Amino acid sequence: MGQAEWARDLAERLLAEPLPRRWAHSQGVAARAESLAPILGDEADILTAAAYLHDIGYSPKLVDTGFHPLDGARYLRDVAGADERLCRLVAHHSCAVNEATERGLLNILNAEFAQERPELVEALTYCDMTTGPDGRHLDAYERLAEIHSRYGPDHLVSRSITTSTPCILAAVDAVETKLRELSAR
């Protein structure tokens, strides 16, 4: 069993029943990750695994700090015995450093989980930020607007997404550029 299959099973156990919409989103993010296989090569499996697992920190069984990237990555490291790279991807997905800063958890996040290869982090950000809460493909601007509307303008998540917007859009643009270059060959 590859990492992606293992990750799918784990994410389904943690999300499907308590958070079915979050599970639908995670499945959509994983489908986007699978579509990037032509530009990722050998790293497609780890990206798909991270896509399934990126939001497991929302599972009521895992919530500790309330910061889902950190809670999910800690569970993967401490309980599930996951690959270190997979833990780092979950910990730092979708410009998580900005929300960690808002929550006063940046030093903890960085002390526990080093950054992963930037191109892989960009690919996960692309997959997450072009997938809506129901798993449908969305334009990144639609996704950002959806997050803001769900949380409201004064919420910590909205503030961190506003700070993260340039990082998110740059990641989406980088991946879309690679896809265009590949299709032009």
Secondary structure, 3 states (H helix, E strand, C coil): CCHHHHHHHHHHHHHCCCCHHHHHHHHHHHHHHHHCHHHHHHHHHHHHHHHHHCCHHHCCCCCCCCCHHHHHHHHHHHCCCCCHHHHHHHHCCCCHHHHHHHHCCHHHHHHHCCCCCHHHHHHHHHHHHCECCCCCECCHHHHHHHHHHHHCCCCHHHHHHHHHHHHHHHHHHHHHHHHHHHHHC
